[in-house]
Amino acid sequence: MAPGSGLTMADEYADYKRVRHVEPVPQAEAEAAVRTLIRWAGDDPDREGLLDTPGRVARAYREYFRGYQEDPGQHLSRTFREVGGYDEIVILRDIPFQSHCEHHMAPIIGRAHIAYLPNKRVVGISKLVRVLQGFAKRLQVQERLTAEIADCIQLHLDPVGVAVVIEASHACMSARGVMTPGVTMTTSRMMGVFREDDRSRKEVLALIRG
């Protein structure tokens, strides 16, 4: 069961996947919405410099939010058991990512550190990056993004432990509102041995800090 949720991890993961089944909107409707926003902002969508903007924005949004079109867990379906007896922590540090906050649709830009302690199986390291990107390319809050990545790895790999740490800056704070650039938000999720054993947690955090 995922900590504090009242649901099993499989239940929570099913919730993450269900968002992919929202009825699609034709691109023409998306472009019309962008034209409306341009007028609302005070400009003329029919002037030369903005004529192609609605189409560009619609295509950009399809790229920004491509995570809705995939199941990140599928990237963890192929694992390897022949690892030469390796039974220590596997860690990827400083993985860059971009997301968008669900409150203002403003960019979230940061880096993630993903670690797990294998339980007889490992996965190709690029697949961990794909899991991150699959969840990041959706409307997000950083806390949920951190939990989704850790829960997905725990559910599909069943490792001894999982640790995910994310450090990011939020344009909804730096470019509007309190207008405070240079602030970094850090979130973490520890599961298994990294949550239960203080020495293991200190070890993985030391590796993340380098």
N, C-alpha and C positions, 0 to 999 in steps of 0.2 A: 504494500500500500504506500502511495506517495505520502511523504510527511505532511500531516496536518490537513489533508484534503478530504478525508472520509471516502475517497474513491480508490479503487485499485489503479495501479500504474497503467494497466491495459485500458481501463475506462478513460483515464485522462488522455492517453494517447489517441484513443478514438475521437475524443473531442477535438484534439488538434487537427485531425484529418478531416473532420466533417466540414470545416470551413471551405474546403475545396469544392463543395458541391453547390455553391451559390449559383443561381441562374446567371449565365453570362450576359453582358450588355453589349450590343453592337457598337463598333467603333464610332459610327456616325453619331450616336447618342453621347458618347464620351467627348467627341470633338465639339458638339453643340454646348455641352456643359462648360468646356474651357472657354468658348466664345462668350458665354454668359459671365463667367468670372472676369474675363478681360474687361468687359463693359462695366461690371460692378466695381472693378478697381479704378475705373475712370479713363480707360483708353478705348480706342476704336479698333475692334478686331478686323475691320476691313482696310486698315491702312497697310501699305506695302510691307513694312517690317513684320507685321503680325499675321499676314495671310496664311502662312504655313504653320504658324505656332500651334493651333489646335491639334493638327495631325502629329506634330512632333511630340507634344505633351502626351497625347494618348499612347503613342508608341513607347515613350519613355516610361510611362506608368506600367505598361505591360512588362517592361524589363525590370523596373523597380520591384514589382510584386509578383514575379514569376514563381515564387515559392508556393502560391496557392494552386499551382498546376502540378505539384509533385508531392509524393509521400517521402519525407526525408529518411524514414526508417528503411526504405528499400535499398538504400546505399549500404546498409549493414548486413544485407542478406548473405553475402559471400564472405566467409571467414576462413582462416588458416589455422591448422593445428601443428604443423611442422615448423616449430620455432626454435629448435635446438635446445629445448629445456629452459628457455627464457621465462622467468616468472617475476620480473620486476616491473616497475611503473613504466608505462608508455605515455609520453607527453608531447603535445604540440604547443609551442609557445608563440605568442605574438602573431596570431592569425588575423589579418585585417578584414574588416567587414563593414558594410553599410546597411542601414535599415531605415525605417521611417516610424516616427511615433504615432500612435493611433489617436492621440488627442489633437494634434495640430498638423499632422502629416508632414512634419519637419524632419530633416535628416538626423539620424543617429549614426555617428561615425566612431569606430573604436577598434579594439583588438580583443581577441578571445584566447584563452589558454584552456586546453582540453586535455585531461589526463584520465587514464584508467589503469587498473591493476588486473591483468587478464586472468581469466579462469579457464585455462587450457586453450583458449581461442583468441586470435588477434584478427584485426581487420586492416586492410590497406589504409595507410595514413591519409591518403587523399579523400577517403570516404568520410573521415571525421570533418574535414573542411566542407564537404558537400552537405553533411547534416546541418552544420552551422548556417550555411548559405540558404538551405531550404527553409529554415525557420526565420532567418533574418530578412528574407525577401517577402515579408508580409508586414502588415501594420502591427506594430509591436509596442510593448513596454519592456524595458530592459530586464526587469525581474522575471517576467514570464519567459522571455527568450532564454535566459539562463537556465530556468527550470526545464523548459522543453528539450533543450539539448541534452542535459544530464539524464532526464527521464527516458529519452529515446535510446541513448546508449545503454542504460541499465536494462531496459526492456529487451532489446534485441541481442545484446552481447552477454548479458548476465555475468558481468565481471565481479571480481571481489570488491572493487570500489570504483567510484567515478568522482571526478572533481572538475568543475567548470567555473572559471573566473572570467568575468567580462569587465573591461574598463572602456568607457565611452564618453564622448561629449554629445550634448543634445542641443540642436539648433533652436528648439522651442524655448530654451533658456538663454542661449547666447545671442540670438538674433531678434528676440522679441521679449515681451514680459519684463523680467528683471534685467535683461540686457547684460549678462555676465559671462563673457567669453573666458576660455581657459580653465573651466571647471570640469573635472573628470568624476564620473560616477562609477563606483565599483560594486559589483554584485557577485555572489558566489553560491554554488550549490555543491554540497558534499554528500555522498551517498556511500553506503556500505562501510568498509573499513576506514575510509577517510572521514566519516562522520562519527564512527563509534570509538575509534582508537586515536588518542591524542598524538602519539608518536608518529603514526602514519599520516595524520593530517599535517603535522609540522613538516614532515619529509616532503610531501607533495607541494606544500606552499613554498618551501625553500627552493624546490626545483623550478617552480613557476617564477619566482623572483630572480632566479639565475644566480 
